[in-house]
Structure formats: C-alpha cells, structure tokens
Amino acid sequence: QVAHLARQMESQVVTSHVSSGYAYTMRGSKNIALPGMTTDSEDDSPTQKSRKSFDELSRGGSAPQNGFGQSLLDAGIGSKLVSSLSRPRLESSQSARLKASKKRFGSSSKLEIMALLEEWEEPDIKTNAASKASIKDILQFRQAVSLMSDLYPFTPAFGPAKTRPMCVESSEELFLRLQRGTSNTSPLLPFETLSEIAYDGDGTLIRDKVKALIKLFRPDRKGFLTKLDFVSSIDNVYKDVRLFRASLSNASSIDDSFESIINLVFYVAAVIIILLIMGFQMWEPILSFSAFFFSFSFMFGPASSKYFEGILLIFIRRPYDIGDKIALSDPADDTSAGGSSTWFVEKVSLFTTTVRFATTNEVATYSNGSLARLRVINAKRSPKAIIYVYMKFGSDVSFQMIKVYQTAIENFVKSRPREWTQLNGFRATRVEMELNFVEYVIVATHREMWQNVGPILQSKADLDSFSLEVSKKLNLRYQNPPKPVHLSLTKGKKADESGGESYGQSEIQQVADLFGDADE
C-alpha cells in the first residue's frame, strides 16, 4: 500500500524550476487519500464526530452542488472564498494551466507564482479614531447601546436574546426557518440564502456586506453551513456584544472616578483663588503647609509615582478591556512559543485591576502601578494563533515518503476551513546523524485568536493525532538507537577515575540479600 501510494503521489507531482531549486505542487485532478484514513471534512476526529452526530449530515439529499448560487458565482464571490480558504493549485495539464492563466492573470508565470506564494488575508483598515464625532453619531451610539440590553438585541425578527440560552434557541429556530425557505432537502443551509440581505433596494449586490457575511459565518468550500456552524457564529457575536457592554459600563465607572479627582483639584484651586481675591493672605499658610508636607514626602513619594503610572496605564496605554485574556511577563524575558498562561480581566478601576486565572479560576488583584512596567500580552488583540507540531523521522526515510506525509497534512488542513487558515510551513529544523533522526516542524495558522483557546487546543490535538496516525501508516516512526552499556564487577571497593566509588561483588550480594529477605 505504501509503495502504491508513493507511485500515485509521484504521478500527481508537478516539478517546476524556481530560481535555483525545485518547487513541488500537487495536481488538482485527483485527491490523494491514505489507505484506511480520510483527509476530507468527514474524518474521525473528535471535533468532526461531534459535528456530524449533532447535525446528522447526509449527503444523499437533493442539495445543490454549490451553495453560493449562480448570482454569487457570477459576481466572483464563490471563487474568491475558495481562493481565500485554500492555496491555488496548478491545473492538471499544460493546456488547462494556460487557459486558466489567460482568464485570471494573462500569463502562466503569474499563475505559478500565485500558486507558490503563501496565503495572506487583507488587513482590516480602520478609520481614524481621533476624528470628531457629530451629535448625530453620539445619539446613534446611545441608541445602539440601549438596544444591547433589550430583550431583542438582534431585532424581533431574530427572536429573544436576553440571555445566552435564549440566543441559542432563537438561532436554531432561525436556521430552521431559513432552511424551510430553500428548495433542498439536506440539513445544510446554502450561503446563497444568507446573501439575500446583501442586496440593496435596486437589486445591486453589496460586495462589502457579502464579505462581512463570509467572515462571520465561514461557510465551507462548497458554500454550505451546518446548524452547529450557524449557531456558533451567532453565539460569537452575542458574546462580543455582552463583553462590549461590560467594557462600556466599566469605562463609565473609571471616567466617574477620574472626574471626581478633577473636581477635587478644581474646587481646591477655586477656593484658593476666591480667598486671594477677597484679600486673605493665603501664601504664608500655604508655604507652612508645604514645608510640613515636604518632611513626609519620602513616605508618599514612591506611592505617588506608582499611582501616577497606573493612571497613565489606564488612560493612555489602555492595554486591556473587560473580558480580555492577558499574560504578564518581564519585558527582558522571551515568551513561550506554545502560548502564555493567561488571566481574564474581570474589573478595572482607577487604582486596581481584578483578574481571574484561566486555568484554575483563582482571582487576584493587581495595582495598576505594578503593571505599568510589565509586558502585557493581550490575547484578544493578538492576531490568529500559530500552532507548532514537531515530528521526528529516521534519517533513512526517503524524500518521496516525506512528500507523501506533507501532502496528507496539507489536505487535512485545507479540508477544515472553519478551523485552519493555512499551512504556513513544513520544514526540517534539526538534523542529528549521530542520533539517526531528522526533526520536522508543522506550522499552521488557526482561525481563532488565543482569546478562545479551547478550539485551538482541540484542533492542535486533532492535528497531533492525525500526524501520528499518518506516520504510523507510512512507517515513519523514529526509534532511538540502542546505547552501549558496560557492566563489570570488581572485588573490593575502590575509587574510579571520576572520583566516585565502585562496589564489589560482596556489596552487591548484600543488596540482593536485603531484597531476598523482603520477599520472604
């Protein structure tokens, strides 16, 4: 089976000259599947098993071949989605490559370059936050905030969503209503149904709204959504709305505390100015009080400095908000490549920050001044998580079998667009000829940020398990070479070359007699 798989792999590899080396890409005509294993979305991983058992997916229905619909395909939406979820492949023949290149790029060289470049998503360009807000914007913001605490935050057409169970129930009912409005009988919802809200009154498709829907619901490569995917997407929006509402409430309390400090300073200065205008001699009492206060300044100096640093941290830096996961470390130390231990931010005041350890739910309180000089890693504001998986293969493994292994990992990642963004790399990191192994690393980008660490760890566990099973199937497991061991018995006790002591046969026999007595 392995030999047949290697020959099948070699027949599907296209070799192209790139500068001074070779680039290997897979043809798109066939899908390579390992014997006894699957690399598509219907695998045996725990996550996919739960999804299939929940939604009872059956592909035997009368579902259309593509869930984007002809109107979206004509607008180029479906092709753009597929290209964003998987790296473009070279066509199976020279004529097909030329035809596709003329249609998309105009030359075959551009197509090959795009196929070999890594995947990349356009960044979100945000508007200037320092721009002035009009009265209309302020009133609209106040109205939007008031609707967040309403029984129907997503309008009455969606249903009640005051709490998370109510939101999940309304999401399920909405999915069933949308599914009944389609002509297919499968339990999947085509993305074409959701895209109907992306048309304006004149029937023109709003591409930005379609892209926003794609980023929100993340349909599969054929344009379909399961019930679990639909509900989980809406649940993420619900959690973001609740966290945003909590952040606004906490920011209001901080502003009130800061306002009380400003009012105190203002009233003291106003009283002094009024007394000076009325003719009272205030300078002598002020100077005497200053001299008295200066004698105790050594007691309040460090505390005042940290207090001022904490105020600057909260009002100027703003490194975190309510609900964010943060990790604190010394700026001089490097962080771990596998992620840092994080704390949930539960409450932020003008003086302290209350956090909860994500692993054990232990609650702690930091003074804001003590956090000013630390490195604050914010998992909510960090980009998508990058996962590293290390594998060891024997140095006698052929390059063709390594390519078979790499292709299986690529198919595994590409078939899960809701979990993985792309496979960043598969390369050798260590070559140890004396120990007879070569270490490879699998680098992949997850859809989630480290804020939502649960799905990241589950996806990493699935990738680890799949990598191990592929290595077993291809017989790529590495075994440590046997190490020579020298055993000798000497009479008497003497010092060895290293300065230690070696024991003779009599001492060893005494130890054996002790164990013998214990057995009796």
C-alpha positions as CSV (number, residue, x, y, z in Angstrom):
1,Q,0.0,0.0,0.0
2,V,2.8,2.4,0.8
3,A,4.6,1.7,-2.4
4,H,1.4,2.1,-4.4
5,L,0.7,5.4,-2.6
6,A,4.3,6.6,-3.3
7,R,3.8,5.9,-7.0
8,Q,0.4,7.6,-7.0
9,M,2.0,10.6,-5.3
10,E,4.8,10.8,-7.8
11,S,2.3,10.8,-10.7
12,Q,0.5,13.7,-9.2
13,V,3.5,15.9,-8.5
14,V,4.4,18.7,-10.9
15,T,8.0,19.8,-10.8
16,S,8.7,23.4,-11.7
17,H,12.0,25.3,-11.8
18,V,12.0,28.2,-9.3
19,S,15.3,30.2,-9.2
20,S,18.0,27.8,-8.1
21,G,15.8,25.0,-6.8
22,Y,12.6,23.0,-7.4
23,A,9.1,23.6,-6.2
24,Y,6.7,20.7,-5.8
25,T,3.0,21.2,-6.1
26,M,0.1,18.8,-6.4
27,R,-2.1,18.5,-9.4
28,G,-5.8,19.3,-8.9
29,S,-7.2,16.4,-10.9
30,K,-7.3,13.8,-8.1
31,N,-7.4,13.7,-4.3
32,I,-4.8,11.6,-2.6
33,A,-6.2,9.6,0.3
34,L,-4.2,7.4,2.6
35,P,-5.3,3.8,2.9
36,G,-7.7,3.4,5.8
37,M,-7.7,7.2,6.5
38,T,-9.6,10.2,5.3
39,T,-8.4,13.7,4.7
40,D,-11.6,15.5,3.9
41,S,-14.1,17.1,6.3
42,E,-15.7,13.8,7.2
43,D,-12.8,12.4,9.2
44,D,-12.8,10.5,12.5
45,S,-11.5,13.4,14.7
46,P,-13.5,14.1,17.9
47,T,-14.5,17.5,16.7
48,Q,-15.8,16.4,13.4
49,K,-17.6,13.4,15.0
50,S,-19.5,15.7,17.3
51,R,-20.4,18.0,14.4
52,K,-21.7,15.1,12.3
53,S,-23.6,13.5,15.2
54,F,-25.2,16.8,16.1
55,D,-26.3,17.8,12.6
56,E,-26.9,14.3,11.2
57,L,-25.3,15.2,8.0
58,S,-26.4,13.1,5.0
59,R,-25.0,14.0,1.6
60,G,-27.6,11.8,-0.1
61,G,-30.2,14.5,-0.3
62,S,-31.1,16.8,-3.2
63,A,-28.7,19.5,-2.1
64,P,-27.3,21.6,-4.9
65,Q,-23.6,21.2,-5.9
66,N,-22.7,24.7,-4.8
67,G,-24.2,26.7,-2.0
68,F,-23.1,30.1,-3.3
69,G,-25.7,30.2,-6.1
70,Q,-25.3,31.3,-9.6
71,S,-25.7,35.0,-8.9
72,L,-22.8,35.0,-6.4
73,L,-20.6,32.9,-8.7
74,D,-21.2,35.3,-11.5
75,A,-20.1,38.1,-9.2
76,G,-16.9,36.2,-8.3
77,I,-17.8,35.7,-4.6
78,G,-17.5,31.9,-4.6
79,S,-14.2,31.8,-6.3
80,K,-12.8,34.4,-4.0
81,L,-13.9,32.5,-1.0
82,V,-12.3,29.2,-2.2
83,S,-9.1,31.0,-3.0
84,S,-9.0,32.5,0.5
85,L,-9.5,29.2,2.1
86,S,-7.1,27.1,0.1
87,R,-3.9,27.8,-1.8
88,P,-4.4,27.9,-5.5
89,R,-3.3,24.7,-7.3
90,L,-1.7,24.2,-10.7
91,E,-4.0,22.7,-13.3
92,S,-3.6,19.1,-14.3
93,S,-2.4,19.8,-17.8
94,Q,-0.4,22.4,-19.7
95,S,-3.4,23.5,-21.8
96,A,-5.6,23.9,-18.7
97,R,-2.9,25.9,-17.0
98,L,-2.7,28.2,-20.0
99,K,-6.4,28.6,-20.2
100,A,-6.8,29.4,-16.5
101,S,-3.9,31.8,-16.6
102,K,-5.2,33.7,-19.6
103,K,-8.6,34.0,-17.8
104,R,-7.3,35.2,-14.5
105,F,-3.8,36.6,-14.9
106,G,-2.9,36.6,-18.6
107,S,0.3,34.6,-18.3
108,S,1.3,31.1,-17.0
109,S,4.2,32.6,-15.0
110,K,1.9,34.7,-12.8
111,L,-0.3,31.7,-12.1
112,E,2.6,29.6,-11.0
113,I,3.9,32.4,-8.8
114,M,0.5,32.8,-7.2
115,A,0.3,29.1,-6.6
116,L,3.6,29.0,-4.8
117,L,3.1,32.1,-2.7
118,E,1.8,31.6,0.8
119,E,-1.8,32.5,1.7
120,W,-2.5,36.0,3.0
121,E,-5.6,37.9,4.1
122,E,-6.1,41.6,3.6
123,P,-5.9,43.5,6.9
124,D,-8.9,45.4,8.1
125,I,-8.2,49.1,7.6
126,K,-9.8,51.1,10.4
127,T,-10.8,54.7,10.3
128,N,-9.1,57.4,12.3
129,A,-10.3,57.0,15.9
130,A,-9.4,60.6,16.7
131,S,-11.8,62.0,14.2
132,K,-14.5,64.3,15.6
133,A,-17.9,62.7,16.2
134,S,-21.0,64.6,15.4
135,I,-24.1,64.9,17.6
136,K,-25.9,62.5,15.3
137,D,-23.2,59.9,15.8
138,I,-23.4,60.3,19.6
139,L,-27.2,59.9,19.6
140,Q,-26.9,56.8,17.3
141,F,-24.3,55.3,19.6
142,R,-26.5,55.9,22.7
143,Q,-29.4,54.3,20.9
144,A,-27.3,51.3,19.9
145,V,-26.1,50.8,23.5
146,S,-29.6,50.9,24.8
147,L,-30.7,48.2,22.4
148,M,-27.9,45.9,23.6
149,S,-29.7,45.5,27.0
150,D,-33.1,44.9,25.3
151,L,-34.9,41.6,25.1
152,Y,-34.5,41.7,21.3
153,P,-30.9,43.0,20.7
154,F,-30.9,41.4,17.2
155,T,-34.4,42.8,16.3
156,P,-37.7,41.0,16.9
157,A,-37.4,39.1,13.6
158,F,-34.5,37.1,15.1
159,G,-36.2,36.4,18.4
160,P,-35.4,37.0,22.1
161,A,-31.7,37.0,23.0
162,K,-31.6,38.5,26.5
163,T,-29.5,35.6,27.8
164,R,-27.2,33.1,26.0
165,P,-29.7,30.1,26.2
166,M,-32.4,32.3,24.6
167,C,-30.0,33.4,21.9
168,V,-29.1,29.8,21.1
169,E,-32.7,28.8,20.9
170,S,-33.6,31.7,18.6
171,S,-30.6,30.9,16.4
172,E,-31.8,27.3,16.0
173,E,-35.3,28.5,15.1
174,L,-33.9,31.0,12.6
175,F,-31.8,28.3,11.0
176,L,-34.9,26.1,10.6
177,R,-36.9,28.9,9.1
178,L,-34.2,29.8,6.6
179,Q,-33.8,26.1,5.7
180,R,-37.5,25.7,5.1
181,G,-37.3,28.6,2.6
182,T,-34.8,26.7,0.4
183,S,-35.6,24.1,-2.2
184,N,-33.1,21.5,-1.0
185,T,-33.9,18.7,1.5
186,S,-30.4,18.3,3.1
187,P,-29.8,19.5,6.6
188,L,-27.3,22.1,5.2
189,L,-28.1,25.8,4.6
190,P,-26.7,27.3,1.4
191,F,-24.9,30.6,1.7
192,E,-27.0,32.0,-1.1
193,T,-29.9,32.2,1.3
194,L,-27.9,34.4,3.7
195,S,-26.6,36.6,0.9
196,E,-30.1,37.8,0.1
197,I,-29.7,40.6,2.7
198,A,-26.6,41.8,0.8
199,Y,-28.8,43.3,-2.0
200,D,-29.9,46.9,-1.9
201,G,-33.3,48.2,-2.9
202,D,-32.3,48.3,-6.6
203,G,-31.2,44.7,-6.6
204,T,-27.5,45.5,-6.6
205,L,-25.2,43.2,-4.7
206,I,-23.2,45.0,-2.0
207,R,-19.8,43.2,-2.0
208,D,-18.6,44.5,1.3
209,K,-21.7,43.1,3.0
210,V,-21.1,39.7,1.4
211,K,-17.5,39.7,2.6
212,A,-18.7,40.6,6.1
213,L,-21.2,37.7,6.0
214,I,-18.5,35.3,4.8
215,K,-16.1,36.4,7.6
216,L,-19.0,36.0,10.1
217,F,-20.4,32.5,9.2
218,R,-17.4,30.9,7.4
219,P,-19.2,28.5,5.1
220,D,-17.3,25.5,3.7
221,R,-15.6,25.5,0.4
222,K,-18.9,24.5,-1.4
223,G,-20.9,27.3,0.3
224,F,-22.9,25.4,2.9
225,L,-23.5,25.8,6.6
226,T,-24.4,23.3,9.2
227,K,-26.7,24.1,12.1
228,L,-23.8,24.0,14.6
229,D,-21.7,26.4,12.5
230,F,-24.6,28.8,12.1
231,V,-25.4,28.8,15.8
232,S,-21.8,29.1,16.9
233,S,-21.3,32.1,14.6
234,I,-24.2,33.9,16.1
235,D,-23.1,32.9,19.6
236,N,-19.7,34.6,19.0
237,V,-21.5,37.8,18.1
238,Y,-23.6,37.6,21.2
239,K,-20.5,37.2,23.4
240,D,-18.8,40.1,21.7
241,V,-21.9,42.3,22.3
242,R,-22.0,41.3,26.0
243,L,-18.3,41.9,26.6
244,F,-18.6,45.3,24.8
245,R,-21.5,46.3,27.0
246,A,-19.5,45.3,30.1
247,S,-16.5,47.3,28.9
248,L,-18.7,50.4,28.4
249,S,-20.0,50.0,31.9
250,N,-16.5,49.7,33.4
251,A,-15.2,52.6,31.3
252,S,-18.0,54.8,32.7
253,S,-17.0,53.9,36.3
254,I,-13.4,54.8,35.5
255,D,-14.5,58.1,34.0
256,D,-16.5,58.9,37.1
257,S,-13.5,58.2,39.3
258,F,-11.3,60.4,37.2
259,E,-14.0,63.1,37.2
260,S,-14.1,63.1,41.0
261,I,-10.3,63.7,41.1
262,I,-10.6,66.6,38.6
263,N,-13.4,68.1,40.6
264,L,-11.4,67.9,43.8
265,V,-8.4,69.7,42.2
266,F,-10.7,72.3,40.6
267,Y,-12.6,73.1,43.8
268,V,-9.4,73.5,45.8
269,A,-7.9,75.8,43.2
270,A,-11.2,77.8,43.0
271,V,-11.3,78.2,46.8
272,I,-7.7,79.5,46.9
273,I,-8.3,82.0,44.1
274,I,-11.5,83.3,45.7
275,L,-9.8,83.8,49.0
276,L,-6.9,85.6,47.3
277,I,-9.4,87.9,45.5
278,M,-11.2,88.7,48.8
279,G,-7.9,89.8,50.3
280,F,-6.9,86.9,52.6
281,Q,-3.2,86.3,52.9
282,M,-3.0,82.7,51.8
283,W,0.6,82.4,50.9
284,E,2.0,82.0,54.4
285,P,-0.4,79.2,55.4
286,I,0.3,77.5,52.0
287,L,4.1,77.8,52.5
288,S,3.9,76.5,56.0
289,F,1.8,73.6,55.0
290,S,4.2,72.8,52.1
291,A,7.1,72.7,54.5
292,F,5.2,70.3,56.8
293,F,4.2,68.2,53.8
294,F,7.7,68.1,52.4
295,S,9.0,66.5,55.6
296,F,6.7,63.5,54.9
297,S,7.3,63.4,51.2
298,F,9.7,60.4,51.5
299,M,6.7,58.3,52.7
300,F,4.4,59.2,49.8
301,G,6.9,59.7,47.0
302,P,7.1,56.1,45.7
303,A,3.4,55.5,46.2
304,S,2.5,58.7,44.3
305,S,4.8,57.8,41.5
306,K,3.2,54.3,41.1
307,Y,-0.2,55.8,41.4
308,F,0.6,58.3,38.5
309,E,2.0,55.4,36.4
310,G,-1.2,53.4,37.0
311,I,-3.3,56.4,35.8
312,L,-1.2,56.7,32.6
313,L,-1.6,52.9,32.1
314,I,-5.4,53.1,32.2
315,F,-6.0,56.3,30.3
316,I,-3.1,56.4,27.8
317,R,-1.9,52.9,27.1
318,R,-5.2,51.0,27.6
319,P,-3.6,47.6,27.2
320,Y,-6.7,45.6,28.0
321,D,-10.5,45.7,28.4
322,I,-13.1,43.8,30.4
323,G,-13.1,40.1,29.2
324,D,-9.7,40.2,27.6
325,K,-7.2,37.4,28.3
326,I,-3.8,38.9,29.3
327,A,-0.4,37.4,30.2
328,L,2.1,39.3,32.3
329,S,5.8,38.8,31.9
330,D,9.1,40.6,32.3
331,P,10.0,42.6,29.1
332,A,13.6,41.2,29.2
333,D,12.4,37.6,29.0
334,D,11.1,35.8,25.9
335,T,7.7,34.3,25.8
336,S,6.9,30.7,25.1
337,A,6.2,29.6,21.5
338,G,3.3,27.4,22.8
339,G,1.4,30.3,24.3
340,S,1.4,32.0,27.7
341,S,-0.6,31.4,30.8
342,T,-3.4,33.9,30.7
343,W,-5.7,35.8,33.1
344,F,-9.3,37.0,32.5
345,V,-9.7,40.7,33.2
346,E,-12.9,41.0,35.3
347,K,-12.8,44.5,36.6
348,V,-10.7,47.6,36.0
349,S,-10.7,50.6,38.3
350,L,-8.6,53.7,38.5
351,F,-6.3,52.1,41.1
352,T,-6.5,48.3,40.7
353,T,-7.2,45.6,38.2
354,T,-9.0,42.4,39.1
355,V,-8.1,39.3,37.1
356,R,-9.0,35.6,37.2
357,F,-6.6,32.8,36.3
358,A,-7.9,31.0,33.2
359,T,-6.7,27.6,34.3
360,T,-7.8,27.4,38.0
361,N,-10.3,30.3,38.3
362,E,-8.3,31.9,41.0
363,V,-9.0,35.6,41.5
364,A,-6.2,38.1,42.0
365,T,-5.9,41.9,42.2
366,Y,-3.0,44.0,40.8
367,S,-2.3,47.6,41.4
368,N,-2.2,49.4,38.1
369,G,1.2,50.9,39.0
370,S,2.8,47.5,39.3
371,L,1.5,46.6,35.8
372,A,3.0,49.7,34.2
373,R,6.5,48.3,33.9
374,L,5.5,44.8,32.8
375,R,4.8,43.4,29.3
376,V,1.1,42.9,28.9
377,I,0.2,40.3,26.2
378,N,-3.4,40.7,25.2
379,A,-4.8,37.5,23.6
380,K,-7.9,39.3,22.4
381,R,-6.0,41.9,20.4
382,S,-3.4,39.4,19.1
383,P,-3.7,38.0,15.5
384,K,-4.7,34.5,14.8
385,A,-2.9,31.8,16.7
386,I,0.0,30.0,15.1
387,I,0.5,26.3,16.1
388,Y,3.7,24.3,16.0
389,V,3.8,20.5,15.9
390,Y,7.2,18.7,15.9
391,M,7.7,15.3,14.4
392,K,10.9,13.1,14.3
393,F,11.6,10.8,11.4
394,G,14.5,8.4,10.8
395,S,17.4,9.7,8.7
396,D,16.9,6.7,6.3
397,V,13.4,7.9,5.3
398,S,13.2,8.7,1.6
399,F,12.3,12.2,0.3
400,Q,9.3,10.8,-1.6
401,M,7.7,9.5,1.7
402,I,8.3,12.9,3.3
403,K,6.3,14.5,0.4
404,V,3.5,11.9,0.9
405,Y,3.4,12.9,4.6
406,Q,3.4,16.6,3.8
407,T,0.6,16.2,1.2
408,A,-1.6,14.4,3.8
409,I,-1.1,17.2,6.3
410,E,-1.9,19.8,3.6
411,N,-5.1,18.0,2.7
412,F,-6.0,17.7,6.4
413,V,-5.6,21.5,7.0
414,K,-7.3,22.6,3.7
415,S,-10.4,20.4,4.4
416,R,-11.1,22.3,7.6
417,P,-11.6,26.0,6.6
418,R,-13.5,26.8,9.9
419,E,-10.6,25.6,12.0
420,W,-7.4,26.4,10.0
421,T,-6.5,29.4,7.8
422,Q,-3.5,27.9,6.1
423,L,-0.5,25.7,6.5
424,N,2.4,28.1,6.9
425,G,5.3,25.6,6.5
426,F,6.6,22.1,6.8
427,R,10.4,22.1,7.1
428,A,13.3,20.4,8.8
429,T,14.5,22.1,11.9
430,R,17.2,19.6,13.2
431,V,19.4,17.0,11.6
432,E,21.1,14.6,14.0
433,M,23.0,12.0,12.1
434,E,24.6,10.6,15.3
435,L,21.1,10.0,16.8
436,N,19.8,8.9,13.4
437,F,16.8,11.3,13.2
438,V,15.6,14.4,11.3
439,E,13.1,16.7,13.1
440,Y,10.4,18.4,11.1
441,V,8.0,21.1,12.3
442,I,4.4,21.7,11.1
443,V,3.4,25.4,11.3
444,A,-0.3,26.2,10.8
445,T,-2.4,29.3,11.4
446,H,-5.7,28.8,13.3
447,R,-8.9,30.7,12.7
448,E,-9.3,31.7,16.3
449,M,-7.2,34.0,18.4
450,W,-5.6,32.9,21.7
451,Q,-8.6,34.5,23.4
452,N,-10.6,31.4,22.5
453,V,-8.0,28.9,23.5
454,G,-10.4,25.9,23.7
455,P,-10.9,25.3,20.0
456,I,-7.2,26.0,19.4
457,L,-6.1,23.2,21.7
458,Q,-8.7,20.8,20.3
459,S,-7.6,21.5,16.7
460,K,-4.0,21.1,17.7
461,A,-4.8,17.8,19.4
462,D,-6.5,16.6,16.2
463,L,-3.5,17.7,14.1
464,D,-1.2,15.9,16.5
465,S,-3.3,12.7,16.4
466,F,-3.6,12.8,12.6
467,S,0.2,13.4,12.2
468,L,0.9,10.4,14.4
469,E,-1.5,8.2,12.5
470,V,0.0,9.2,9.2
471,S,3.5,8.4,10.4
472,K,2.3,5.0,11.6
473,K,0.6,4.3,8.3
474,L,3.7,5.2,6.3
475,N,6.1,3.5,8.8
476,L,7.9,6.8,9.6
477,R,8.2,6.3,13.3
478,Y,11.5,7.0,14.8
479,Q,13.1,4.8,17.4
480,N,16.1,5.8,19.5
481,P,19.3,3.8,18.6
482,P,20.4,1.4,21.4
483,K,23.1,2.8,23.6
484,P,26.1,0.6,24.6
485,V,26.1,-0.3,28.3
486,H,29.2,-1.7,30.0
487,L,28.7,-3.7,33.2
488,S,31.6,-5.1,35.3
489,L,32.1,-6.5,38.7
490,T,35.2,-5.8,40.8
491,K,36.4,-7.2,44.0
492,G,36.6,-4.8,46.9
493,K,35.8,-1.1,46.9
494,K,38.0,1.4,45.0
495,A,37.8,4.9,43.6
496,D,37.1,5.2,39.9
497,E,38.7,7.7,37.5
498,S,35.9,10.3,38.1
499,G,36.5,10.3,41.8
500,G,33.5,8.2,42.7
501,E,33.3,4.8,44.3
502,S,32.7,1.4,42.7
503,Y,31.3,-1.5,44.7
504,G,32.5,-5.1,44.5
505,Q,30.6,-8.4,44.3
506,S,30.2,-8.7,48.1
507,E,28.4,-5.4,48.4
508,I,26.1,-6.3,45.5
509,Q,25.3,-9.6,47.2
510,Q,24.4,-7.8,50.4
511,V,21.9,-5.7,48.5
512,A,20.5,-8.8,46.8
513,D,20.1,-10.5,50.2
514,L,18.2,-7.5,51.5
515,F,15.6,-7.8,48.7
516,G,15.5,-11.5,49.3
517,D,14.7,-11.0,52.9
518,A,11.9,-8.6,52.0
519,D,10.4,-11.1,49.6
520,E,10.3,-13.7,52.4
